[in-house]
Amino acid sequence: MTDLSGKKIGFALCGSFCTFSKAFEQLERLIGMGADVTAIMSFNAAYIDTRFGKSQEHIERLEKLTGKRVLRSIAETEPVGPKKMFDALVIAPCTGNTLAKLAVGIIDTPVTMAAKSHLRNGSPLVIALSTNDGLAGAAKNIGALLNYRYVYFVPFAQDDAQTKPRSLSANFPLIPDAIAAALDGKQLQPVINL
């Protein structure tokens, strides 16, 4: 069993709302494993209500699970690196929009700021992608990030090849193993998880 007890984990959510239930399950698992988890939300994740739930309900649930205020502004996430807040930072779900921003260094959301600030310490960033254009517009950004030092991916695959042939999604139950591997400086294999 993966041992993450005592590890400080940042858990950032972006606006792939349809995968929030999967992300919440893994956040709960990490806490159950003894990890000290702090939640972060992108602007969209923190302020848009959808058919998958109201933003305030998501915030309240995260704060109840972690026992901490959700970080949801750039000012709140800038200190992530200087204060060495996390041993690892996971973005789950990570949208195609956030993938693109990370690939080219655009830092204009709480999640991208947390990632930039965290990476300055040479600490692992773990990406659990969820994007409908993973085999289209986002493919080049996935390729770029696979080559970045300290950036690791939760193994992923097509999530609905028949009706969404370009869509990719992480295998969310592999998040704890992907974090553990990243803490050892390794990419959990195979990356393409069929």
Secondary structure, DSSP 4 states (H G I P E B T S, - for coil): ----TT-EEEEEE-S-GGGHHHHHHHHHHHHHTT-EEEEEE-HHHHH--BTTB-HHHHHHHHHHHHSSPPB-SHHHHGGGTTTT--SEEEEEEE-HHHHHHHHHT---SHHHHHHHHHHTTT--EEEEEEETTTTTTTHHHHHHHHTSTTEEE--EEES-TTT-TT-EEE-GGGHHHHHHHHHTT---S-SB--
